[in-house]
Amino acid sequence: MTELTGQIALVTGATRGIGKASAQALAAAGATVIGTATSAAGAQSIAAGLADLGGYGRVLDVCHAEQSAELVANIVAKHGRLDILVNNAAITRDSLLLRTREADWDAVLSTNLTAVSRLCRMVLRPMMKHRHGRIICLSSVVSAMGNAGQCSYAASKAALGGLARSLAREVASRNITVNLVAPGFIDTDMTRALNDEIRAQLLGQIPQGRLGESSDVAASIVFLASPGAGYITGQTLHVNGGMYMSP
């Protein structure tokens, strides 16, 4: 039920972590994957990782509207379709709200929300033409729980919920699903840099007693992109080891 042969997938922010794992997992399931990076070196790294699986990398600044439109048009021109969009690219500018600069707030919302809505809009026409599509947006556990020092990031990720649920209603009749995956704390370079005390406090909040792996999130993305998830739309799949349990 996770067979994706013949599907064309676009994954933003695919150079490392969840984006890289998701691109490789989708490709392993049979999809032709185009992963994006903000630099040529990053795109080359993606291409190297996907070469044996038939995928490739492209440079994309998701905040650049013309660049985004050109990439989507090129993918459709080359492959004739675009079936799966994984909106993974995101930034943080962590700070207490009292100290948050206007420019940092705008940058987070522009990347994490506005750029996502733009790419969703751009892929709808080819998806509607083929009456098939899977749009998956990366949210976060902090969108539900909140986190001190991350007001801008939490707000941007929470807003994705409203976007996804509304869009899901708009396009459900065309066999296009729109869902979110909300990771908890994942084992990355950032969490590995935490000192032992902070790491212990963090693990104490997670019933499973461990940080998640990028592969845990990637598996959820592959599922939502698959035929087996065809009757699931407008939902948030929490992947956090029990740190947050939605009703």
C-alpha positions as CSV (number, residue, x, y, z in Angstrom):
1,M,0.0,0.0,0.0
2,T,3.0,2.3,0.0
3,E,3.9,1.6,-3.7
4,L,4.7,4.9,-5.4
5,T,6.1,3.7,-8.7
6,G,5.4,6.3,-11.5
7,Q,4.7,9.1,-9.0
8,I,6.6,12.4,-9.2
9,A,7.4,14.0,-5.8
10,L,8.8,17.4,-4.9
11,V,10.4,17.7,-1.5
12,T,11.6,21.1,-0.3
13,G,14.6,21.4,2.1
14,A,16.0,18.0,1.3
15,T,19.6,18.4,2.1
16,R,19.5,16.9,5.6
17,G,17.4,15.7,8.5
18,I,13.7,15.0,7.9
19,G,13.8,16.4,4.3
20,K,16.7,14.1,3.2
21,A,15.2,11.1,4.9
22,S,11.8,11.8,3.3
23,A,13.2,12.2,-0.1
24,Q,15.1,9.0,0.1
25,A,12.2,7.1,1.6
26,L,9.8,8.3,-1.2
27,A,12.4,7.3,-3.8
28,A,12.8,3.9,-2.2
29,A,9.0,3.4,-2.5
30,G,9.3,4.0,-6.2
31,A,8.7,7.7,-6.7
32,T,10.9,10.0,-8.8
33,V,11.9,12.6,-6.3
34,I,13.1,16.1,-6.9
35,G,14.7,17.5,-3.7
36,T,15.5,21.2,-3.3
37,A,18.2,23.1,-1.5
38,T,19.1,26.7,-1.3
39,S,22.5,26.3,-2.8
40,A,24.1,24.5,-5.7
41,A,26.3,22.5,-3.4
42,G,23.2,21.3,-1.5
43,A,21.4,20.4,-4.7
44,Q,24.5,18.4,-5.8
45,S,24.4,16.6,-2.5
46,I,20.8,15.7,-2.9
47,A,21.4,14.5,-6.5
48,A,24.2,12.2,-5.2
49,G,22.0,10.7,-2.6
50,L,19.1,10.1,-5.0
51,A,21.1,9.1,-8.1
52,D,20.7,5.3,-7.7
53,L,17.0,5.8,-7.1
54,G,16.3,8.0,-10.2
55,G,15.9,11.3,-8.3
56,Y,17.7,14.6,-8.6
57,G,18.3,17.9,-6.8
58,R,17.4,21.5,-7.7
59,V,18.2,24.9,-6.3
60,L,15.2,26.7,-4.8
61,D,14.6,29.6,-2.5
62,V,11.0,28.9,-1.5
63,C,10.4,32.6,-0.8
64,H,11.2,33.4,-4.4
65,A,7.9,33.2,-6.3
66,E,9.3,33.2,-9.8
67,Q,11.9,30.6,-9.0
68,S,9.2,28.4,-7.4
69,A,6.9,28.7,-10.5
70,E,9.7,27.9,-12.8
71,L,10.7,24.8,-10.9
72,V,7.1,23.5,-10.8
73,A,6.7,24.2,-14.6
74,N,10.0,22.5,-15.4
75,I,9.0,19.4,-13.4
76,V,5.6,19.1,-15.1
77,A,7.2,19.7,-18.5
78,K,9.8,17.0,-18.0
79,H,7.6,14.4,-16.3
80,G,4.1,15.3,-17.4
81,R,2.8,15.4,-13.9
82,L,3.5,16.2,-10.2
83,D,1.8,13.9,-7.8
84,I,3.3,14.6,-4.4
85,L,4.4,17.8,-2.6
86,V,6.2,17.7,0.7
87,N,6.6,21.2,2.2
88,N,9.5,20.6,4.5
89,A,11.7,23.8,4.1
90,A,11.5,26.0,7.2
91,I,13.5,28.3,9.3
92,T,13.6,29.5,12.9
93,R,14.5,32.8,14.5
94,D,14.1,31.9,18.1
95,S,13.6,34.6,20.6
96,L,11.3,35.7,23.4
97,L,8.5,37.7,21.7
98,L,9.4,40.8,23.7
99,R,12.8,40.7,21.9
100,T,11.7,39.5,18.5
101,R,12.7,41.8,15.7
102,E,10.1,42.6,13.0
103,A,12.4,41.4,10.3
104,D,12.8,38.0,12.0
105,W,9.1,37.5,12.5
106,D,8.5,38.3,8.8
107,A,11.2,36.0,7.6
108,V,9.8,33.0,9.6
109,L,6.2,33.6,8.4
110,S,7.4,34.2,4.8
111,T,9.3,30.9,4.7
112,N,7.1,28.7,6.9
113,L,3.7,29.8,5.8
114,T,3.5,32.1,2.8
115,A,6.0,30.1,0.7
116,V,4.1,26.9,1.6
117,S,0.7,28.3,0.5
118,R,2.4,29.5,-2.7
119,L,3.8,26.1,-3.6
120,C,0.5,24.4,-2.7
121,R,-1.3,26.8,-5.2
122,M,1.3,26.1,-7.9
123,V,1.0,22.3,-7.8
124,L,-2.8,22.2,-7.8
125,R,-3.3,22.6,-11.5
126,P,-1.2,19.6,-12.6
127,M,-2.7,17.6,-9.7
128,M,-6.2,18.5,-10.7
129,K,-5.5,17.7,-14.3
130,H,-4.6,14.1,-13.3
131,R,-7.2,14.0,-10.5
132,H,-4.6,12.8,-8.1
133,G,-2.4,14.5,-5.6
134,R,-0.8,14.3,-2.1
135,I,0.2,17.5,-0.3
136,I,2.0,17.0,2.9
137,C,3.2,19.9,5.1
138,L,5.6,19.6,8.0
139,S,4.2,21.1,11.2
140,S,5.7,20.7,14.7
141,V,4.7,19.6,18.1
142,V,5.2,23.2,19.3
143,S,2.2,24.2,17.1
144,A,0.0,22.3,19.6
145,M,2.0,22.7,22.8
146,G,3.7,26.0,22.4
147,N,7.3,26.6,23.4
148,A,8.9,29.6,25.1
149,G,11.2,31.5,22.8
150,Q,9.5,30.1,19.6
151,C,6.4,32.3,19.2
152,S,7.1,33.0,15.5
153,Y,7.9,29.4,14.7
154,A,5.0,28.0,16.6
155,A,2.6,30.6,15.1
156,S,3.8,29.7,11.5
157,K,3.4,26.0,12.1
158,A,0.0,26.4,13.8
159,A,-1.3,28.5,10.9
160,L,-0.4,25.6,8.5
161,G,-3.2,23.6,10.2
162,G,-5.8,26.1,9.1
163,L,-4.3,26.2,5.6
164,A,-4.2,22.5,5.2
165,R,-7.7,21.8,6.6
166,S,-9.3,24.5,4.4
167,L,-7.4,23.4,1.3
168,A,-8.3,19.8,2.0
169,R,-12.0,20.8,1.7
170,E,-11.4,22.7,-1.5
171,V,-9.7,19.9,-3.4
172,A,-11.1,16.6,-1.9
173,S,-13.4,16.1,-4.8
174,R,-10.4,16.0,-7.2
175,N,-8.8,13.1,-5.3
176,I,-6.2,15.4,-3.8
177,T,-5.4,15.0,-0.1
178,V,-3.8,17.6,2.2
179,N,-2.3,16.6,5.5
180,L,0.3,17.6,8.1
181,V,3.0,15.7,9.9
182,A,3.9,17.2,13.2
183,P,7.3,15.9,14.5
184,G,8.3,16.1,18.1
185,F,11.9,16.4,19.1
186,I,14.1,14.6,16.5
187,D,17.7,13.4,16.8
188,T,19.5,16.1,14.8
189,D,22.7,18.1,15.0
190,M,20.9,20.7,17.1
191,T,19.6,18.2,19.7
192,R,22.9,16.4,19.9
193,A,24.5,19.7,20.9
194,L,22.3,20.0,24.0
195,N,24.0,19.6,27.3
196,D,23.2,16.5,29.4
197,E,20.9,18.4,31.8
198,I,18.7,19.9,29.1
199,R,18.7,16.6,27.2
200,A,17.6,14.7,30.3
201,Q,14.8,17.3,30.9
202,L,13.7,16.9,27.3
203,L,13.6,13.1,27.4
204,G,11.6,13.3,30.7
205,Q,8.7,14.8,28.6
206,I,8.7,12.0,26.2
207,P,6.9,8.8,27.4
208,Q,8.9,6.6,25.0
209,G,12.1,8.0,26.6
210,R,13.9,8.7,23.3
211,L,14.2,11.3,20.6
212,G,12.7,10.5,17.3
213,E,14.7,9.6,14.2
214,S,14.3,11.3,10.9
215,S,13.2,7.9,9.5
216,D,10.3,7.9,11.9
217,V,8.9,11.1,10.3
218,A,9.8,10.0,6.8
219,A,7.8,6.8,7.2
220,S,4.7,8.8,8.1
221,I,5.2,11.0,5.0
222,V,5.5,8.0,2.8
223,F,2.3,6.6,4.3
224,L,0.4,9.8,3.7
225,A,1.7,9.9,0.1
226,S,0.6,6.4,-0.6
227,P,-2.6,4.8,-1.9
228,G,-3.3,3.5,1.6
229,A,-3.9,7.0,2.9
230,G,-6.3,7.9,0.1
231,Y,-9.2,8.4,2.5
232,I,-7.2,10.6,4.9
233,T,-7.3,14.3,4.5
234,G,-7.2,17.5,6.6
235,Q,-5.5,15.6,9.4
236,T,-2.4,16.2,11.5
237,L,-0.3,13.1,12.2
238,H,1.7,13.6,15.4
239,V,5.1,11.8,15.5
240,N,6.5,12.6,18.9
241,G,6.8,9.4,21.1
242,G,3.8,10.5,23.1
243,M,5.1,13.9,24.1
244,Y,1.8,15.4,22.9
245,M,-1.3,13.2,22.5
246,S,-4.1,14.9,20.5
247,P,-7.7,14.1,21.4
